[in-house]
Amino acid sequence: MHEFALAQDIVETIARNVGDEMSKLDVIHMEVGQFSGAVIDSLEFGLKIILQEKNLPAVKINIVPVPAAAICDCKTEYELDSIMTACPSCGSFQRQITSGKDVIIKSIELKD
């Protein structure tokens, strides 16, 4: 399950950035792209396990799914249902995926 390794990396990244204030961690806000390869439920489960191991079981996890979007060579912007979705304007697959590929820690909240 690569989501567990991803969850470990997320918690380690947060720990590096908050340092001694890790015990004040209250909420993790994230975005998970449709084409990121991460299963949201599995990632959330992994985060809960790791946070519990770090004695932080009350941390809330807010994950927002991000749909995949692309821009075609014909300049049409559109959402992708799958990697096999062609441009709705010209039918081409010559495109650049513009969103929905990443897992992003948007922000964190610390308790006072």
ZAMARGU-4260 file (C-alpha; in steps of 0.2 Angstrom, whole numbers, plus 5000, padded with zeros to 4 digits):
<rodrens>
0) 5000/5000/5000 | 5009/5015/4994 | 4997/5027/5003 | 5005/5022/5020 | 5022/5027/5014
5) 5014/5043/5007 | 5006/5046/5024 | 5023/5044/5033 | 5031/5057/5021 | 5016/5069/5024
10) 5018/5068/5043 | 5037/5069/5042 | 5036/5084/5031 | 5024/5093/5043 | 5035/5088/5058
15) 5050/5096/5049 | 5041/5112/5047 | 5033/5114/5064 | 5047/5106/5074 | 5043/5107/5093
20) 5025/5112/5090 | 5020/5096/5082 | 5010/5092/5098 | 4999/5107/5094 | 4994/5100/5077
25) 4975/5101/5076 | 4970/5100/5057 | 4979/5094/5041 | 4971/5102/5025 | 4976/5092/5009
30) 4971/5091/4991 | 4972/5074/4982 | 4971/5074/4963 | 4961/5061/4954 | 4976/5056/4944
35) 4988/5056/4958 | 4987/5037/4961 | 4982/5039/4979 | 4966/5032/4986 | 4959/5045/4998
40) 4952/5032/5010 | 4968/5023/5011 | 4978/5039/5013 | 4967/5045/5027 | 4968/5028/5036
45) 4987/5028/5035 | 4988/5046/5041 | 4977/5041/5056 | 4988/5026/5060 | 5004/5037/5060
50) 4996/5051/5069 | 4990/5039/5083 | 5008/5031/5084 | 5015/5049/5086 | 5002/5051/5101
55) 4991/5063/5090 | 4975/5054/5088 | 4964/5069/5089 | 4971/5078/5073 | 4958/5081/5060
60) 4961/5077/5042 | 4953/5087/5028 | 4956/5080/5011 | 4948/5088/4996 | 4948/5078/4980
65) 4954/5087/4964 | 4947/5082/4947 | 4959/5080/4933 | 4959/5094/4920 | 4969/5097/4904
70) 4972/5109/4890 | 4972/5103/4873 | 4984/5109/4859 | 4968/5117/4852 | 4968/5128/4868
75) 4952/5120/4874 | 4952/5117/4893 | 4942/5102/4900 | 4940/5090/4914 | 4946/5072/4912
80) 4935/5057/4917 | 4949/5045/4913 | 4966/5046/4904 | 4957/5040/4889 | 4946/5056/4888
85) 4949/5065/4872 | 4947/5084/4869 | 4928/5088/4867 | 4932/5101/4854 | 4944/5092/4842
90) 4945/5074/4848 | 4964/5075/4851 | 4974/5067/4864 | 4988/5080/4862 | 4986/5089/4879
95) 4994/5094/4895 | 4986/5089/4911 | 4985/5105/4922 | 4977/5098/4938 | 4973/5082/4947
100) 4990/5075/4947 | 4997/5079/4964 | 4995/5076/4983 | 4997/5093/4991 | 4997/5098/5009
105) 4988/5115/5008 | 4989/5120/5026 | 4989/5115/5044 | 4982/5122/5059 | 4990/5122/5076
110) 4981/5123/5093 | 4984/5139/5103
</rodrens>
